[in-house]
Amino acid sequence: MAGVNGKVVAITGASSGIGEALTGLLDAGKADGTIRPDVDARDVILLIGYLTRLEQGEWDARARHLLQVILDGLRARDRGRRDPG
């Protein structure tokens, strides 16, 4: 997979320092029930990497919102709550 200047490939593996640090954070969140169990560091890095695809002119208007959508998606769901749909 190619990334921005080929750099996405280098940081998406779990063996990278960023991957290892993010794995530790995700594991802690999974253990305490705040992070959904089906995500890993590669998922998060790839999702956040897509923010680099925003046009510079739309960065201020969209980046914060899209990052919030990503972070909301990482949260574990209440077992009693149904997803809309």
N, C-alpha and C positions, 0 to 999 in steps of 0.2 A: 504494500500500500504506500502510495506516495503522499507526502504531506506538504505543508508550507516549507519550501526550500529543503524538503527531505527530512525535516526535523521531527515530524510527528512519529515516524517510525522508531526513532531512537528513544523516545520517552514513553512509548506505550507498553513496553514489556514490563512484567512484574519484577524483573531483576534490576531495573534502574533504581536509582536512589529515590526518585519521585514515586515510582511504583511501589517500592517497599514502604515508604513513609505513608502513602495513601492506603496501602493494604492494612497497615497497623491501625490507622484511624478507623477504617471501615470495619475491621474485626472488632474493635472496641465498641463501636456503635451497634454492631450485630449482637454482641454479647449482652449489651444492656437493653436491647430491644428497640432502639431508636432508628436504626438503619435496616432497611429491608434486606433479607438474607440472600437475594438472588443477584446482587450486583458485585462487581469486583473493580479493582483499580483501573483496569483497561477500559471498562465501560465508562467510568467517570472521566478519564483522560480523553477518550475519543469524543464524548459528548461536549466537554468544555472546548476541545479543539475546534469543534464546528463554529464556535463564536468567532474564530479567525476568518470565517467566510463572509462576515458582515461587511458591507461597504462602509468605508470610513464615514460617509455622510449620515449613516443610520446608526452608528455605534452608540452615540449618546442616548438615542431614543429607544434602542432595543436591547443592548447588551445586559443591562441590569435585570430587565424583565426576564430575558431568556435564561440567565444564570439562576434566577429565583425559581423558574420552572424546573430546571435541572435539579436544584437542591430539594425542592418539594417532592420530586419524584424519587429521591433517595430515602425519604422518610418511610418508616414502617407504617403500615396501615393498622388501624384498630381492628381487632378480629371481629367485632360486632358490627362494624360499618361496611356497607356494601358500596362498591364502586358504581358510579353512574354508568348507565349503558344498557 
